[in-house]
Amino acid sequence: MKKKAKIVFAFFFAAVLAWALVFCFIPVLIIETEYGIYKWMFVNKGTQFSLKFIHSVELTPVIENFVITGSKTIKLQSIEYQSFGAGLPFSQEDGVFYQDGDKFIIKGMNREFKTIEFLIYPDNKLTFIFNDKQDYLYEKLSNSSFVRFKIKALSVYFIKKYLTIT
C-alpha cells in the first residue's frame, strides 16, 4: 500500500508541477531591437525603471520614469528636463508641474503604454536605468536603429523558449 501511495503522490506532484510550468504566468520586461532580444528581466507590478536621453531638439538631458502597472502595461510616472521646447510636456493637464532649480519636473503623468520605442543614435545617449544600474544602450546597441521596451507575461515553460538572447 505504501508503494502505491508513493506512486500516486509522485504522479500528483508531477501533474501540479506541469500545470505550474504551463499556466503560471510571470511578467518579464523585454528590451529588443530589430535583431532580437537584447536583454530581459523578471518584474512585478510596481517595478520601476528610467530612460535617460538627450532631447533631439533642445539638446538637453531628459529623464523619463516608468512603473510596471500590469502584465502588459508600462506607465510613464514622471519626466524631468532642463528646457522648454518642442515635444516636451509643460501644462497642468500633463500632471503636477513644478520647477526645482534648473530642472522642470512633471509628476503624476499616468500615461500608459504597451510598448515604448526609441530611435538609437550616438547623440541621444539613450540610457536604461534599472535597480540603480545604468545600461548605455547607445553604445551597446549602436548597430541597431531602434530599441523597444515591452512587458510580456510568460509561463515558466515558455520563458526559456521565448527568451533566447540573440
C-alpha positions, 0 to 999 in steps of 0.5 A: 500500500505504501508503494502505491501511495508513493506512486500516486503522490509522485504522479500528483506532484508531477501533474501540479508541477506541469500545470505550474510550468504551463499556466503560471504566468510571470511578467518579464520586461523585454528590451529588443531591437530589430535583431532580437532580444537584447536583454530581459528581466523578471518584474512585478507590478510596481517595478520601476525603471528610467530612460535617460536621453538627450532631447533631439531638439533642445539638446538637453538631458531628459529623464523619463520614469516608468512603473510596471502597472500590469502584465502588459502595461508600462506607465510613464510616472514622471519626466524631468528636463532642463528646457522648454521646447518642442515635444516636451510636456509643460501644462497642468493637464500633463500632471503636477508641474513644478520647477526645482532649480534648473530642472522642470519636473512633471509628476503624476503623468499616468500615461500608459503604454504597451510598448515604448520605442526609441530611435538609437543614435550616438547623440541621444545617449539613450540610457536604461536605468534599472535597480540603480544600474545604468545600461548605455544602450547607445553604445551597446546597441549602436548597430541597431536603429531602434530599441523597444521596451515591452512587458510580456507575461510568460509561463515558466515553460515558455520563458526559456523558449521565448527568451533566447538572447540573440 
